[in-house]
Amino acid sequence: MVTAYILIQTEVGKASQVTTSLGDVKGIVAVDGVTGPYDVIARAESGDLDELAKTVVMPIQEVEGVTRTLTCPVLQLG
């Protein structure tokens, strides 16, 4: 199982709309609006990195209002 945080930048004024739309993406377990260089952070779980890219990250990038993503896989240290 792979867990990742996906940091999302949106068009101005679109963060709320993007946050709502991400609820429909399979594999996302939490979504929060934030302040700073990113507008939304999503936490996702998937079977492996390839599946994460295909079933979570690519669909996020297709959501209207999303301009950029940064995917941060969680490491199991210990």
Backbone hydrogen bonds, N-H to C=O, Kabsch-Sander energy under -0.5 kcal/mol:
donor,donor_aa,acceptor,acceptor_aa,energy
2,V,46,S,-3.4
4,A,44,A,-2.3
5,Y,72,C,-2.5
6,I,42,A,-3.2
7,L,5,Y,-0.6
7,L,70,L,-3.1
8,I,40,V,-3.0
9,Q,68,R,-2.9
11,E,65,G,-2.4
14,K,11,E,-2.1
18,V,14,K,-2.7
19,T,15,A,-2.7
20,T,16,S,-2.1
21,S,17,Q,-2.2
22,L,18,V,-2.1
23,G,20,T,-1.1
24,D,21,S,-1.7
25,V,22,L,-1.6
26,K,24,D,-0.6
28,I,25,V,-1.6
29,V,43,R,-3.0
30,A,43,R,-1.4
32,D,41,I,-2.6
34,V,39,D,-2.3
39,D,8,I,-2.4
40,V,8,I,-1.9
41,I,32,D,-3.0
42,A,6,I,-2.4
43,R,30,A,-2.8
44,A,4,A,-2.8
45,E,27,G,-2.6
46,S,2,V,-2.3
52,L,48,D,-2.3
53,A,49,L,-2.4
54,K,50,D,-2.4
55,T,51,E,-3.2
56,V,52,L,-1.7
57,V,52,L,-2.3
58,M,53,A,-2.4
60,I,56,V,-2.0
61,Q,57,V,-2.3
62,E,58,M,-0.8
62,E,59,P,-0.6
63,V,60,I,-1.6
66,V,63,V,-2.0
67,T,9,Q,-2.7
68,R,9,Q,-1.4
70,L,7,L,-2.1
72,C,5,Y,-3.2
74,V,3,T,-3.3
77,L,75,L,-1.0
78,G,76,Q,-1.2
